């Protein structure tokens, strides 16, 4: 009796471990940064295709911009021409507003065998849902996604990052890429440091010397509190 009991317990443990491994393997698909508040796995999976259509309220400028942003990202990554429409019957990624969602930056992503819905209380919430979706599909959108419901909300309403372009000038291409990375990680405030004794970085037409003189220096000290200069000119403004 004891041997039969032990065999039964062992079999149940192995079965539970097998099921748990399957659940964890699927959940790891959505183990993104920042980690969502909840990921509830569903049965089935969805395979993305080049024929997918993004639907949204076309009379809402912010939602339309969200849809166009997602379509552009997919095209850049895969070459797939995801179209943007008011509605579609199949192969759909729908962007919707849901007033039942608690806060402005919260989002919900629902993945079923019939399609994907990215919802937010506001267009900002939908935007952050799109950022999470970008991380889910990664660099290659040609993949199969386990069905799930993903809910997330930021812990802090103010999520800021600083970039000091006064002491070290960065070109516009870098600043744009930097902001894109911030958005990808849920940052909603960008502190752009543009003026200091090291350089004046934005144009004021009434005071041209701010950029003709204030945005340039002939050389920079090498190291800290050193009398040695590198003799390399620095400059730039926006």
C-alpha positions in Angstrom: 0.0 0.0 0.0 2.8 2.3 0.9 4.7 1.5 -2.3 1.6 2.2 -4.4 1.0 5.4 -2.6 4.6 6.6 -3.1 4.4 5.7 -6.8 1.2 7.6 -7.2 2.7 10.7 -5.4 5.8 10.4 -7.7 3.7 10.2 -10.8 1.6 13.3 -9.7 4.8 15.3 -8.9 6.3 14.5 -12.3 3.0 15.4 -14.1 2.8 18.7 -12.1 6.5 19.4 -12.9 5.8 18.8 -16.6 2.8 21.1 -16.6 4.7 23.8 -14.7 7.6 23.7 -17.1 5.1 24.2 -20.0 3.5 27.2 -18.2 6.9 28.7 -17.3 8.2 28.3 -20.9 5.2 30.1 -22.2 5.4 32.8 -19.5 9.0 33.5 -20.4 7.9 34.8 -23.8 6.5 37.8 -21.9 9.3 38.1 -19.4 10.0 41.7 -20.6 11.5 44.8 -18.9 9.8 46.4 -17.1 8.0 43.2 -16.0 4.2 43.5 -16.4 2.0 43.4 -13.3 0.3 40.2 -14.4 0.5 37.7 -17.3 -2.3 35.2 -17.4 -1.7 32.4 -20.0 -4.6 31.2 -22.2 -5.0 28.1 -24.3 -3.7 28.2 -27.9 -1.3 30.4 -29.8 -1.3 33.0 -32.6 1.1 33.2 -35.5 1.8 36.7 -36.9 1.7 37.2 -40.6 2.5 39.9 -43.2 -1.2 40.2 -43.9 -2.0 41.6 -40.5 -4.2 44.7 -40.3 -4.0 47.3 -37.5 -7.4 48.8 -36.6 -8.1 51.9 -34.6 -10.3 55.0 -34.4 -9.2 56.9 -37.5 -10.9 60.0 -36.3 -8.7 60.1 -33.2 -5.4 61.7 -34.2 -3.4 60.2 -31.3 -4.7 56.7 -31.9 -4.1 56.9 -35.6 -0.5 58.1 -34.8 -0.1 55.0 -32.5 -1.3 52.7 -35.3 1.0 54.3 -37.9 3.9 54.1 -35.4 3.3 50.3 -35.0 3.0 49.8 -38.7 6.2 51.7 -39.4 8.1 49.6 -36.8 6.9 46.3 -38.2 7.8 47.4 -41.7 11.3 48.4 -40.6 11.9 45.1 -38.8 10.4 42.7 -41.3 9.3 44.5 -44.5 5.7 43.4 -43.8 3.3 46.1 -45.0 0.8 46.0 -42.1 -2.1 48.2 -43.2 -4.1 50.6 -40.9 -7.9 50.5 -41.2 -11.0 51.3 -39.2 -12.0 47.7 -39.0 -11.1 44.2 -40.4 -12.4 40.7 -40.3 -9.3 38.7 -39.6 -5.5 38.9 -38.9 -6.1 41.9 -36.7 -4.1 43.9 -34.1 -6.7 46.2 -32.7 -5.9 49.4 -30.8 -8.8 50.4 -28.5 -9.6 52.8 -25.7 -11.2 51.3 -22.6 -12.5 53.6 -19.8 -12.6 50.7 -17.4 -8.8 50.6 -17.3 -7.7 52.4 -14.1 -5.0 55.0 -15.0 -3.8 56.9 -18.1 -0.6 55.0 -18.6 -2.0 51.5 -17.9 -2.4 49.0 -20.7 -3.8 45.6 -21.4 -2.6 43.2 -24.2 -4.9 40.4 -25.1 -3.6 37.7 -27.4 -6.0 35.1 -28.7 -6.1 32.7 -31.6 -8.2 35.3 -33.4 -6.0 38.3 -33.0 -4.4 40.8 -30.6 -6.0 43.7 -28.8 -3.9 46.5 -27.2 -6.1 48.6 -24.9 -5.6 51.7 -22.7 -7.7 54.2 -20.9 -6.0 56.9 -23.0 -3.9 56.9 -26.2 -0.8 57.2 -23.9 -1.7 53.9 -22.4 -2.1 52.3 -25.8 1.3 53.7 -26.8 2.9 52.0 -23.8 1.1 48.8 -24.7 2.6 49.1 -28.2 6.1 49.5 -26.6 5.5 46.3 -24.6 4.3 44.5 -27.8 7.5 45.6 -29.6 9.5 43.8 -26.8 7.3 40.7 -27.0 7.8 40.2 -30.7 11.5 41.2 -30.6 13.5 42.1 -33.6 11.8 39.4 -35.7 8.0 39.7 -35.9 7.8 36.3 -37.7 6.9 34.3 -34.7 4.2 32.4 -32.9 2.9 33.9 -29.6 1.2 31.9 -26.8 -2.2 33.3 -26.0 -2.3 35.4 -22.9 -3.8 38.5 -21.2 -1.1 40.9 -20.0 -1.9 43.8 -17.7 0.5 46.5 -16.6 0.5 49.8 -14.8 3.6 52.0 -13.9 4.5 52.1 -10.2 5.4 55.9 -10.5 3.5 58.5 -12.5 6.7 60.5 -13.1 9.4 58.3 -14.8 12.2 60.6 -16.0 15.6 60.3 -17.5 18.2 63.0 -18.0 20.5 63.7 -21.0 23.3 66.4 -20.7 24.0 67.8 -24.1 25.6 71.0 -22.7 28.8 69.3 -21.6 28.9 66.7 -24.3 27.0 67.5 -27.6 25.1 64.7 -29.2 23.7 64.8 -32.8 20.0 64.8 -33.4 20.1 61.2 -34.7 21.4 60.1 -31.3 18.8 62.1 -29.3 16.0 60.6 -31.3 17.3 57.1 -30.8 17.7 57.8 -27.1 14.1 59.0 -26.7 12.9 55.9 -28.6 14.8 53.7 -26.1 13.3 55.6 -23.2 9.7 55.1 -24.6 10.5 51.4 -25.1 11.1 51.1 -21.4 8.1 53.1 -20.2 9.8 56.4 -19.5 7.5 59.3 -19.8 9.6 62.4 -19.0 12.7 63.5 -20.8 15.0 66.1 -19.1 17.2 67.6 -21.8 20.0 69.7 -20.3 20.9 72.3 -22.9 22.7 75.2 -21.2 25.6 75.4 -18.9 29.1 76.9 -18.7 30.3 74.1 -21.0 28.0 75.1 -23.9 24.8 76.7 -25.0 22.9 74.2 -27.2 19.7 75.9 -28.6 19.4 78.7 -31.0 18.0 82.1 -30.0 17.9 84.3 -33.1 17.8 87.5 -31.2 21.1 86.6 -29.5 23.3 84.9 -32.1 26.4 85.0 -29.9 24.9 82.4 -27.7 25.5 79.8 -30.4 28.3 81.4 -32.5 30.4 81.7 -29.3 28.6 80.0 -26.4 28.1 76.7 -28.3 31.8 76.3 -29.1 35.1 75.8 -27.3 38.6 75.4 -28.7 39.7 72.7 -26.4 38.8 70.6 -23.3 40.7 69.7 -20.1 42.0 66.2 -20.1 41.0 64.4 -16.9 40.0 66.3 -13.7 41.8 69.4 -12.4 44.5 69.0 -15.0 46.4 71.8 -16.8 46.6 69.7 -19.9 44.2 70.3 -22.8 43.4 68.1 -25.8 43.4 70.9 -28.4 40.3 69.5 -30.0 37.5 71.9 -30.9 34.0 71.1 -29.7 30.7 72.6 -30.7 27.1 72.2 -31.8 23.6 73.4 -31.1 20.0 72.5 -32.0 
